Amino acid sequence: MDILQAIITGAIQGITEFVPVSSSAHLAGLPLIMKWSDPGHAADVFLHFGSLFAVFVVFWKEVALILKGALHIVTRQASDQRTYALSLLVASIPTIVVFGIIEIFFPLRINSLLFIASNSILFGALLWLADRQPIKQPTDKQVSCKDALIVGFFQTFSIIPGASRLGTCLTGMRILGYDRITSFRFSVLMSIIPVAGAVFIKTLKVLFSFVYLSLDEMMLSCLVAFVLGMLTLKIVLAWLKNGSFLPFVLYRICLGTALIGFCLLA
């Protein structure tokens, strides 16, 4: 990985991780178009570290409440924080199980541009249909464990390249009738446990692979992902106060159409 590739991949991770357009589709598709070599699991670790820290900084108040709720789970103390932390934990269970099995036993990377493009359009359309549903839940209502588990099952579809982890979660939340900001906040916070788990597993793979790591470039990609991740989170939160997910849906359709055209002309 050279400096240019580090900056571009960091920027893609930082921006696309927090909008429902599939960061994996961009990170998998760009090397195929640019003829770059796959940087492997090491690059994934640094990129996800950057975006994970962005979540901690922007949502530091929520993260503090989650940690307090986790303590209440251990001490069996009833509280709103305990309910919220428990909901996030329950939401992560389906993803941890599915992604754990895939990463350990079937560590395959599907790098078909046509497959990615088709899923970008398909799951974008599903998000659009879900976003048309009326808001049924009060804006201050906590996400129940039952609803969290349902959204967790939606999140497992993000194993499909081009589906988008955030997009699948938002689709589930909007189908359940939660407002857009609540859906976005919960979906982003849902990423903490599975992403941290994925980073841990991939870190072990890197440590035991004894491969050469271009640490300077990877640290640069991590920093870019962190900075742009923070900016993207704040911009999306501001947009969702009055806007919808339609711009992201249109982008997904345009992206998928462009990739299909590229595949047909290549």
ChimeraX commands (.cxc) that place a marker at each C-alpha (Angstrom):
marker #1 position 0.00,0.00,0.00 radius 0.5
marker #1 position 1.49,3.35,-1.05 radius 0.5
marker #1 position 0.64,6.80,0.34 radius 0.5
marker #1 position -1.99,7.60,-2.30 radius 0.5
marker #1 position -3.76,4.31,-1.78 radius 0.5
marker #1 position -3.63,4.80,2.00 radius 0.5
marker #1 position -5.26,8.24,1.75 radius 0.5
marker #1 position -7.95,7.12,-0.69 radius 0.5
marker #1 position -8.87,3.94,1.22 radius 0.5
marker #1 position -8.92,5.86,4.50 radius 0.5
marker #1 position -11.20,8.49,2.99 radius 0.5
marker #1 position -13.53,5.85,1.56 radius 0.5
marker #1 position -13.72,4.03,4.90 radius 0.5
marker #1 position -14.29,7.22,6.89 radius 0.5
marker #1 position -17.09,8.46,4.64 radius 0.5
marker #1 position -18.87,5.30,3.49 radius 0.5
marker #1 position -18.81,3.52,6.86 radius 0.5
marker #1 position -21.33,6.03,8.22 radius 0.5
marker #1 position -23.63,6.41,5.25 radius 0.5
marker #1 position -25.77,3.49,3.99 radius 0.5
marker #1 position -23.86,2.92,0.75 radius 0.5
marker #1 position -21.60,-0.02,1.76 radius 0.5
marker #1 position -18.00,0.73,2.62 radius 0.5
marker #1 position -17.02,-2.83,1.68 radius 0.5
marker #1 position -18.43,-2.34,-1.82 radius 0.5
marker #1 position -16.23,0.71,-2.34 radius 0.5
marker #1 position -13.15,-0.81,-0.72 radius 0.5
marker #1 position -13.54,-4.04,-2.69 radius 0.5
marker #1 position -14.54,-2.40,-5.96 radius 0.5
marker #1 position -11.89,0.35,-6.13 radius 0.5
marker #1 position -8.85,-1.99,-6.21 radius 0.5
marker #1 position -10.45,-3.91,-9.07 radius 0.5
marker #1 position -10.96,-0.71,-11.04 radius 0.5
marker #1 position -7.58,0.83,-10.14 radius 0.5
marker #1 position -5.72,-2.50,-10.49 radius 0.5
marker #1 position -4.45,-2.27,-6.91 radius 0.5
marker #1 position -3.35,-5.33,-4.98 radius 0.5
marker #1 position -5.48,-6.38,-2.01 radius 0.5
marker #1 position -3.79,-4.97,1.14 radius 0.5
marker #1 position -5.35,-7.80,3.19 radius 0.5
marker #1 position -6.55,-8.06,6.77 radius 0.5
marker #1 position -3.92,-5.68,8.16 radius 0.5
marker #1 position -5.39,-2.76,6.23 radius 0.5
marker #1 position -8.89,-3.72,7.41 radius 0.5
marker #1 position -7.73,-3.58,11.03 radius 0.5
marker #1 position -6.31,-0.06,10.74 radius 0.5
marker #1 position -9.25,1.25,8.72 radius 0.5
marker #1 position -11.81,-0.07,11.21 radius 0.5
marker #1 position -9.79,1.24,14.16 radius 0.5
marker #1 position -10.06,4.70,12.64 radius 0.5
marker #1 position -13.82,4.58,12.09 radius 0.5
marker #1 position -14.38,2.96,15.50 radius 0.5
marker #1 position -12.57,5.79,17.28 radius 0.5
marker #1 position -14.70,8.25,15.30 radius 0.5
marker #1 position -17.81,6.67,16.84 radius 0.5
marker #1 position -16.30,6.94,20.32 radius 0.5
marker #1 position -15.55,10.64,19.87 radius 0.5
marker #1 position -18.82,11.76,18.25 radius 0.5
marker #1 position -21.05,9.57,20.43 radius 0.5
marker #1 position -18.97,9.81,23.59 radius 0.5
marker #1 position -22.00,10.60,25.74 radius 0.5
marker #1 position -23.89,7.56,24.45 radius 0.5
marker #1 position -20.79,5.39,24.84 radius 0.5
marker #1 position -20.43,6.55,28.46 radius 0.5
marker #1 position -24.07,5.63,29.13 radius 0.5
marker #1 position -23.56,2.24,27.47 radius 0.5
marker #1 position -20.55,1.54,29.70 radius 0.5
marker #1 position -22.60,2.57,32.72 radius 0.5
marker #1 position -25.41,0.30,31.53 radius 0.5
marker #1 position -22.94,-2.58,31.10 radius 0.5
marker #1 position -21.91,-2.09,34.72 radius 0.5
marker #1 position -25.58,-2.18,35.74 radius 0.5
marker #1 position -25.99,-5.47,33.84 radius 0.5
marker #1 position -23.16,-6.97,35.89 radius 0.5
marker #1 position -24.53,-5.60,39.17 radius 0.5
marker #1 position -28.14,-6.45,38.17 radius 0.5
marker #1 position -29.24,-2.87,38.75 radius 0.5
marker #1 position -32.35,-1.77,36.85 radius 0.5
marker #1 position -31.93,1.44,34.84 radius 0.5
marker #1 position -32.54,2.97,31.42 radius 0.5
marker #1 position -28.83,2.68,30.72 radius 0.5
marker #1 position -28.97,-1.04,31.49 radius 0.5
marker #1 position -31.87,-1.51,29.06 radius 0.5
marker #1 position -30.04,0.36,26.30 radius 0.5
marker #1 position -26.79,-1.55,26.80 radius 0.5
marker #1 position -28.69,-4.83,26.88 radius 0.5
marker #1 position -30.50,-3.96,23.64 radius 0.5
marker #1 position -27.19,-3.25,21.87 radius 0.5
marker #1 position -25.75,-6.50,23.18 radius 0.5
marker #1 position -28.78,-8.49,22.00 radius 0.5
marker #1 position -28.63,-6.76,18.59 radius 0.5
marker #1 position -25.01,-7.86,18.18 radius 0.5
marker #1 position -25.59,-11.56,18.87 radius 0.5
marker #1 position -26.78,-12.64,15.38 radius 0.5
marker #1 position -23.94,-10.71,13.74 radius 0.5
marker #1 position -21.27,-12.08,16.08 radius 0.5
marker #1 position -22.40,-15.64,15.41 radius 0.5
marker #1 position -22.67,-15.30,11.63 radius 0.5
marker #1 position -19.57,-13.14,11.11 radius 0.5
marker #1 position -17.56,-15.28,13.53 radius 0.5
marker #1 position -18.36,-18.43,11.58 radius 0.5
marker #1 position -17.57,-16.74,8.25 radius 0.5
marker #1 position -14.28,-15.20,9.42 radius 0.5
marker #1 position -13.00,-18.38,11.10 radius 0.5
marker #1 position -14.18,-21.10,8.71 radius 0.5
marker #1 position -14.96,-19.36,5.41 radius 0.5
marker #1 position -12.59,-16.36,5.10 radius 0.5
marker #1 position -13.40,-15.77,1.44 radius 0.5
marker #1 position -13.58,-12.39,-0.26 radius 0.5
marker #1 position -16.06,-12.04,-3.10 radius 0.5
marker #1 position -14.61,-9.45,-5.43 radius 0.5
marker #1 position -17.12,-9.60,-8.27 radius 0.5
marker #1 position -17.99,-6.07,-9.37 radius 0.5
marker #1 position -21.21,-7.28,-10.97 radius 0.5
marker #1 position -22.30,-8.97,-7.73 radius 0.5
marker #1 position -21.44,-5.87,-5.69 radius 0.5
marker #1 position -23.26,-3.60,-8.15 radius 0.5
marker #1 position -26.42,-5.71,-8.11 radius 0.5
marker #1 position -26.53,-5.73,-4.32 radius 0.5
marker #1 position -25.95,-1.98,-4.18 radius 0.5
marker #1 position -29.11,-1.46,-6.22 radius 0.5
marker #1 position -31.16,-4.19,-4.52 radius 0.5
marker #1 position -30.47,-3.21,-0.92 radius 0.5
marker #1 position -30.73,0.47,-1.81 radius 0.5
marker #1 position -34.26,-0.17,-3.08 radius 0.5
marker #1 position -35.11,-2.04,0.12 radius 0.5
marker #1 position -33.91,0.91,2.21 radius 0.5
marker #1 position -36.05,3.26,0.11 radius 0.5
marker #1 position -39.15,1.11,0.68 radius 0.5
marker #1 position -38.44,0.91,4.40 radius 0.5
marker #1 position -37.86,4.66,4.66 radius 0.5
marker #1 position -41.31,5.30,3.21 radius 0.5
marker #1 position -42.90,3.66,6.26 radius 0.5
marker #1 position -44.55,6.03,8.75 radius 0.5
marker #1 position -42.92,6.70,12.11 radius 0.5
marker #1 position -44.74,4.51,14.63 radius 0.5
marker #1 position -42.47,4.79,17.67 radius 0.5
marker #1 position -42.14,7.84,19.96 radius 0.5
marker #1 position -38.88,9.67,19.38 radius 0.5
marker #1 position -37.82,9.20,23.01 radius 0.5
marker #1 position -38.68,5.48,23.14 radius 0.5
marker #1 position -35.82,3.12,23.90 radius 0.5
marker #1 position -35.23,0.28,21.48 radius 0.5
marker #1 position -36.59,-2.90,23.06 radius 0.5
marker #1 position -34.58,-6.11,23.19 radius 0.5
marker #1 position -37.11,-7.73,20.85 radius 0.5
marker #1 position -36.73,-4.97,18.25 radius 0.5
marker #1 position -32.96,-4.98,18.73 radius 0.5
marker #1 position -32.82,-8.71,17.97 radius 0.5
marker #1 position -34.86,-8.17,14.80 radius 0.5
marker #1 position -32.49,-5.41,13.66 radius 0.5
marker #1 position -29.59,-7.70,14.54 radius 0.5
marker #1 position -30.90,-10.28,12.08 radius 0.5
marker #1 position -31.17,-7.55,9.44 radius 0.5
marker #1 position -27.52,-6.70,10.12 radius 0.5
marker #1 position -26.40,-10.23,9.23 radius 0.5
marker #1 position -27.28,-9.49,5.58 radius 0.5
marker #1 position -24.32,-7.11,5.54 radius 0.5
marker #1 position -22.10,-10.15,5.02 radius 0.5
marker #1 position -23.23,-9.81,1.38 radius 0.5
marker #1 position -20.84,-7.47,-0.50 radius 0.5
marker #1 position -22.64,-4.29,-1.44 radius 0.5
marker #1 position -25.45,-4.67,1.10 radius 0.5
marker #1 position -24.05,-2.21,3.69 radius 0.5
marker #1 position -24.03,-2.98,7.42 radius 0.5
marker #1 position -25.46,0.44,8.24 radius 0.5
marker #1 position -27.98,0.20,5.41 radius 0.5
marker #1 position -29.37,-3.15,6.53 radius 0.5
marker #1 position -29.69,-1.91,10.13 radius 0.5
marker #1 position -31.46,1.28,9.03 radius 0.5
marker #1 position -33.81,-0.79,6.88 radius 0.5
marker #1 position -34.76,-2.88,9.89 radius 0.5
marker #1 position -35.17,0.12,12.18 radius 0.5
marker #1 position -37.38,2.00,9.72 radius 0.5
marker #1 position -39.55,-1.08,9.09 radius 0.5
marker #1 position -40.10,-1.21,12.85 radius 0.5
marker #1 position -41.24,2.43,12.74 radius 0.5
marker #1 position -38.38,4.25,14.47 radius 0.5
marker #1 position -37.56,7.80,13.37 radius 0.5
marker #1 position -34.48,8.40,11.21 radius 0.5
marker #1 position -32.19,9.91,13.85 radius 0.5
marker #1 position -32.99,7.19,16.41 radius 0.5
marker #1 position -32.47,4.61,13.67 radius 0.5
marker #1 position -29.13,6.12,12.69 radius 0.5
marker #1 position -27.80,6.48,16.23 radius 0.5
marker #1 position -28.76,2.94,17.24 radius 0.5
marker #1 position -27.45,1.46,13.98 radius 0.5
marker #1 position -24.08,3.20,14.37 radius 0.5
marker #1 position -23.74,2.19,18.03 radius 0.5
marker #1 position -24.66,-1.37,17.04 radius 0.5
marker #1 position -21.42,-1.48,15.08 radius 0.5
marker #1 position -19.19,-1.16,18.14 radius 0.5
marker #1 position -19.35,-4.77,19.35 radius 0.5
marker #1 position -19.23,-6.62,15.99 radius 0.5
marker #1 position -16.60,-4.28,14.51 radius 0.5
marker #1 position -14.45,-4.57,17.64 radius 0.5
marker #1 position -14.83,-8.35,17.43 radius 0.5
marker #1 position -13.90,-8.40,13.74 radius 0.5
marker #1 position -10.86,-6.21,14.44 radius 0.5
marker #1 position -9.77,-8.59,17.20 radius 0.5
marker #1 position -10.06,-11.67,14.97 radius 0.5
marker #1 position -8.28,-10.02,12.04 radius 0.5
marker #1 position -5.56,-8.71,14.36 radius 0.5
marker #1 position -4.87,-12.29,15.48 radius 0.5
marker #1 position -4.68,-13.38,11.84 radius 0.5
marker #1 position -2.20,-10.61,11.07 radius 0.5
marker #1 position -0.05,-11.39,14.11 radius 0.5
marker #1 position 0.20,-15.05,13.16 radius 0.5
marker #1 position 0.70,-14.46,9.44 radius 0.5
marker #1 position 4.16,-12.88,9.84 radius 0.5
marker #1 position 3.63,-10.62,6.82 radius 0.5
marker #1 position 5.43,-7.34,6.19 radius 0.5
marker #1 position 3.34,-4.34,7.21 radius 0.5
marker #1 position 3.79,-0.84,5.80 radius 0.5
marker #1 position 2.92,0.74,9.15 radius 0.5
marker #1 position 3.38,4.37,8.06 radius 0.5
marker #1 position 0.83,4.04,5.27 radius 0.5
marker #1 position -1.60,2.05,7.41 radius 0.5
marker #1 position -1.41,4.58,10.24 radius 0.5
marker #1 position -2.12,7.29,7.68 radius 0.5
marker #1 position -5.19,5.43,6.41 radius 0.5
marker #1 position -6.36,5.03,10.02 radius 0.5
marker #1 position -5.98,8.77,10.68 radius 0.5
marker #1 position -7.84,9.72,7.49 radius 0.5
marker #1 position -10.66,7.28,8.32 radius 0.5
marker #1 position -10.88,8.74,11.84 radius 0.5
marker #1 position -11.06,12.40,10.79 radius 0.5
marker #1 position -13.46,11.93,7.88 radius 0.5
marker #1 position -15.52,9.49,9.95 radius 0.5
marker #1 position -16.14,12.17,12.58 radius 0.5
marker #1 position -17.09,14.74,9.96 radius 0.5
marker #1 position -19.41,12.32,8.18 radius 0.5
marker #1 position -21.22,11.37,11.39 radius 0.5
marker #1 position -21.87,15.01,12.25 radius 0.5
marker #1 position -23.01,15.88,8.73 radius 0.5
marker #1 position -25.42,12.91,8.51 radius 0.5
marker #1 position -26.91,13.69,11.94 radius 0.5
marker #1 position -27.50,17.28,10.85 radius 0.5
marker #1 position -29.03,16.15,7.54 radius 0.5
marker #1 position -31.43,13.67,9.15 radius 0.5
marker #1 position -33.07,16.37,11.27 radius 0.5
marker #1 position -35.13,17.26,8.21 radius 0.5
marker #1 position -33.91,14.98,5.41 radius 0.5
marker #1 position -34.47,11.36,4.42 radius 0.5
marker #1 position -32.29,8.49,3.18 radius 0.5
marker #1 position -33.33,9.12,-0.44 radius 0.5
marker #1 position -30.01,10.76,-1.53 radius 0.5
marker #1 position -28.12,7.68,-0.37 radius 0.5
marker #1 position -30.56,5.40,-2.18 radius 0.5
marker #1 position -30.10,7.37,-5.40 radius 0.5
marker #1 position -26.34,7.23,-4.99 radius 0.5
marker #1 position -26.48,3.45,-4.54 radius 0.5
marker #1 position -28.53,3.05,-7.68 radius 0.5
marker #1 position -26.18,5.30,-9.67 radius 0.5
marker #1 position -23.14,3.48,-8.28 radius 0.5
marker #1 position -24.58,0.07,-9.09 radius 0.5
marker #1 position -25.58,1.16,-12.59 radius 0.5
marker #1 position -22.12,2.64,-13.23 radius 0.5
marker #1 position -20.38,-0.54,-12.04 radius 0.5
marker #1 position -22.61,-2.72,-14.21 radius 0.5
marker #1 position -21.79,-0.51,-17.18 radius 0.5
marker #1 position -18.07,-0.77,-16.34 radius 0.5
marker #1 position -18.32,-4.57,-16.20 radius 0.5
marker #1 position -20.10,-4.74,-19.55 radius 0.5
marker #1 position -17.60,-2.44,-21.27 radius 0.5
marker #1 position -14.48,-3.88,-19.68 radius 0.5
marker link #1:1,2 radius 0.2
marker link #1:2,3 radius 0.2
marker link #1:3,4 radius 0.2
marker link #1:4,5 radius 0.2
marker link #1:5,6 radius 0.2
marker link #1:6,7 radius 0.2
marker link #1:7,8 radius 0.2
marker link #1:8,9 radius 0.2
marker link #1:9,10 radius 0.2
marker link #1:10,11 radius 0.2
marker link #1:11,12 radius 0.2
marker link #1:12,13 radius 0.2
marker link #1:13,14 radius 0.2
marker link #1:14,15 radius 0.2
marker link #1:15,16 radius 0.2
marker link #1:16,17 radius 0.2
marker link #1:17,18 radius 0.2
marker link #1:18,19 radius 0.2
marker link #1:19,20 radius 0.2
marker link #1:20,21 radius 0.2
marker link #1:21,22 radius 0.2
marker link #1:22,23 radius 0.2
marker link #1:23,24 radius 0.2
marker link #1:24,25 radius 0.2
marker link #1:25,26 radius 0.2
marker link #1:26,27 radius 0.2
marker link #1:27,28 radius 0.2
marker link #1:28,29 radius 0.2
marker link #1:29,30 radius 0.2
marker link #1:30,31 radius 0.2
marker link #1:31,32 radius 0.2
marker link #1:32,33 radius 0.2
marker link #1:33,34 radius 0.2
marker link #1:34,35 radius 0.2
marker link #1:35,36 radius 0.2
marker link #1:36,37 radius 0.2
marker link #1:37,38 radius 0.2
marker link #1:38,39 radius 0.2
marker link #1:39,40 radius 0.2
marker link #1:40,41 radius 0.2
marker link #1:41,42 radius 0.2
marker link #1:42,43 radius 0.2
marker link #1:43,44 radius 0.2
marker link #1:44,45 radius 0.2
marker link #1:45,46 radius 0.2
marker link #1:46,47 radius 0.2
marker link #1:47,48 radius 0.2
marker link #1:48,49 radius 0.2
marker link #1:49,50 radius 0.2
marker link #1:50,51 radius 0.2
marker link #1:51,52 radius 0.2
marker link #1:52,53 radius 0.2
marker link #1:53,54 radius 0.2
marker link #1:54,55 radius 0.2
marker link #1:55,56 radius 0.2
marker link #1:56,57 radius 0.2
marker link #1:57,58 radius 0.2
marker link #1:58,59 radius 0.2
marker link #1:59,60 radius 0.2
marker link #1:60,61 radius 0.2
marker link #1:61,62 radius 0.2
marker link #1:62,63 radius 0.2
marker link #1:63,64 radius 0.2
marker link #1:64,65 radius 0.2
marker link #1:65,66 radius 0.2
marker link #1:66,67 radius 0.2
marker link #1:67,68 radius 0.2
marker link #1:68,69 radius 0.2
marker link #1:69,70 radius 0.2
marker link #1:70,71 radius 0.2
marker link #1:71,72 radius 0.2
marker link #1:72,73 radius 0.2
marker link #1:73,74 radius 0.2
marker link #1:74,75 radius 0.2
marker link #1:75,76 radius 0.2
marker link #1:76,77 radius 0.2
marker link #1:77,78 radius 0.2
marker link #1:78,79 radius 0.2
marker link #1:79,80 radius 0.2
marker link #1:80,81 radius 0.2
marker link #1:81,82 radius 0.2
marker link #1:82,83 radius 0.2
marker link #1:83,84 radius 0.2
marker link #1:84,85 radius 0.2
marker link #1:85,86 radius 0.2
marker link #1:86,87 radius 0.2
marker link #1:87,88 radius 0.2
marker link #1:88,89 radius 0.2
marker link #1:89,90 radius 0.2
marker link #1:90,91 radius 0.2
marker link #1:91,92 radius 0.2
marker link #1:92,93 radius 0.2
marker link #1:93,94 radius 0.2
marker link #1:94,95 radius 0.2
marker link #1:95,96 radius 0.2
marker link #1:96,97 radius 0.2
marker link #1:97,98 radius 0.2
marker link #1:98,99 radius 0.2
marker link #1:99,100 radius 0.2
marker link #1:100,101 radius 0.2
marker link #1:101,102 radius 0.2
marker link #1:102,103 radius 0.2
marker link #1:103,104 radius 0.2
marker link #1:104,105 radius 0.2
marker link #1:105,106 radius 0.2
marker link #1:106,107 radius 0.2
marker link #1:107,108 radius 0.2
marker link #1:108,109 radius 0.2
marker link #1:109,110 radius 0.2
marker link #1:110,111 radius 0.2
marker link #1:111,112 radius 0.2
marker link #1:112,113 radius 0.2
marker link #1:113,114 radius 0.2
marker link #1:114,115 radius 0.2
marker link #1:115,116 radius 0.2
marker link #1:116,117 radius 0.2
marker link #1:117,118 radius 0.2
marker link #1:118,119 radius 0.2
marker link #1:119,120 radius 0.2
marker link #1:120,121 radius 0.2
marker link #1:121,122 radius 0.2
marker link #1:122,123 radius 0.2
marker link #1:123,124 radius 0.2
marker link #1:124,125 radius 0.2
marker link #1:125,126 radius 0.2
marker link #1:126,127 radius 0.2
marker link #1:127,128 radius 0.2
marker link #1:128,129 radius 0.2
marker link #1:129,130 radius 0.2
marker link #1:130,131 radius 0.2
marker link #1:131,132 radius 0.2
marker link #1:132,133 radius 0.2
marker link #1:133,134 radius 0.2
marker link #1:134,135 radius 0.2
marker link #1:135,136 radius 0.2
marker link #1:136,137 radius 0.2
marker link #1:137,138 radius 0.2
marker link #1:138,139 radius 0.2
marker link #1:139,140 radius 0.2
marker link #1:140,141 radius 0.2
marker link #1:141,142 radius 0.2
marker link #1:142,143 radius 0.2
marker link #1:143,144 radius 0.2
marker link #1:144,145 radius 0.2
marker link #1:145,146 radius 0.2
marker link #1:146,147 radius 0.2
marker link #1:147,148 radius 0.2
marker link #1:148,149 radius 0.2
marker link #1:149,150 radius 0.2
marker link #1:150,151 radius 0.2
marker link #1:151,152 radius 0.2
marker link #1:152,153 radius 0.2
marker link #1:153,154 radius 0.2
marker link #1:154,155 radius 0.2
marker link #1:155,156 radius 0.2
marker link #1:156,157 radius 0.2
marker link #1:157,158 radius 0.2
marker link #1:158,159 radius 0.2
marker link #1:159,160 radius 0.2
marker link #1:160,161 radius 0.2
marker link #1:161,162 radius 0.2
marker link #1:162,163 radius 0.2
marker link #1:163,164 radius 0.2
marker link #1:164,165 radius 0.2
marker link #1:165,166 radius 0.2
marker link #1:166,167 radius 0.2
marker link #1:167,168 radius 0.2
marker link #1:168,169 radius 0.2
marker link #1:169,170 radius 0.2
marker link #1:170,171 radius 0.2
marker link #1:171,172 radius 0.2
marker link #1:172,173 radius 0.2
marker link #1:173,174 radius 0.2
marker link #1:174,175 radius 0.2
marker link #1:175,176 radius 0.2
marker link #1:176,177 radius 0.2
marker link #1:177,178 radius 0.2
marker link #1:178,179 radius 0.2
marker link #1:179,180 radius 0.2
marker link #1:180,181 radius 0.2
marker link #1:181,182 radius 0.2
marker link #1:182,183 radius 0.2
marker link #1:183,184 radius 0.2
marker link #1:184,185 radius 0.2
marker link #1:185,186 radius 0.2
marker link #1:186,187 radius 0.2
marker link #1:187,188 radius 0.2
marker link #1:188,189 radius 0.2
marker link #1:189,190 radius 0.2
marker link #1:190,191 radius 0.2
marker link #1:191,192 radius 0.2
marker link #1:192,193 radius 0.2
marker link #1:193,194 radius 0.2
marker link #1:194,195 radius 0.2
marker link #1:195,196 radius 0.2
marker link #1:196,197 radius 0.2
marker link #1:197,198 radius 0.2
marker link #1:198,199 radius 0.2
marker link #1:199,200 radius 0.2
marker link #1:200,201 radius 0.2
marker link #1:201,202 radius 0.2
marker link #1:202,203 radius 0.2
marker link #1:203,204 radius 0.2
marker link #1:204,205 radius 0.2
marker link #1:205,206 radius 0.2
marker link #1:206,207 radius 0.2
marker link #1:207,208 radius 0.2
marker link #1:208,209 radius 0.2
marker link #1:209,210 radius 0.2
marker link #1:210,211 radius 0.2
marker link #1:211,212 radius 0.2
marker link #1:212,213 radius 0.2
marker link #1:213,214 radius 0.2
marker link #1:214,215 radius 0.2
marker link #1:215,216 radius 0.2
marker link #1:216,217 radius 0.2
marker link #1:217,218 radius 0.2
marker link #1:218,219 radius 0.2
marker link #1:219,220 radius 0.2
marker link #1:220,221 radius 0.2
marker link #1:221,222 radius 0.2
marker link #1:222,223 radius 0.2
marker link #1:223,224 radius 0.2
marker link #1:224,225 radius 0.2
marker link #1:225,226 radius 0.2
marker link #1:226,227 radius 0.2
marker link #1:227,228 radius 0.2
marker link #1:228,229 radius 0.2
marker link #1:229,230 radius 0.2
marker link #1:230,231 radius 0.2
marker link #1:231,232 radius 0.2
marker link #1:232,233 radius 0.2
marker link #1:233,234 radius 0.2
marker link #1:234,235 radius 0.2
marker link #1:235,236 radius 0.2
marker link #1:236,237 radius 0.2
marker link #1:237,238 radius 0.2
marker link #1:238,239 radius 0.2
marker link #1:239,240 radius 0.2
marker link #1:240,241 radius 0.2
marker link #1:241,242 radius 0.2
marker link #1:242,243 radius 0.2
marker link #1:243,244 radius 0.2
marker link #1:244,245 radius 0.2
marker link #1:245,246 radius 0.2
marker link #1:246,247 radius 0.2
marker link #1:247,248 radius 0.2
marker link #1:248,249 radius 0.2
marker link #1:249,250 radius 0.2
marker link #1:250,251 radius 0.2
marker link #1:251,252 radius 0.2
marker link #1:252,253 radius 0.2
marker link #1:253,254 radius 0.2
marker link #1:254,255 radius 0.2
marker link #1:255,256 radius 0.2
marker link #1:256,257 radius 0.2
marker link #1:257,258 radius 0.2
marker link #1:258,259 radius 0.2
marker link #1:259,260 radius 0.2
marker link #1:260,261 radius 0.2
marker link #1:261,262 radius 0.2
marker link #1:262,263 radius 0.2
marker link #1:263,264 radius 0.2
marker link #1:264,265 radius 0.2
marker link #1:265,266 radius 0.2
view
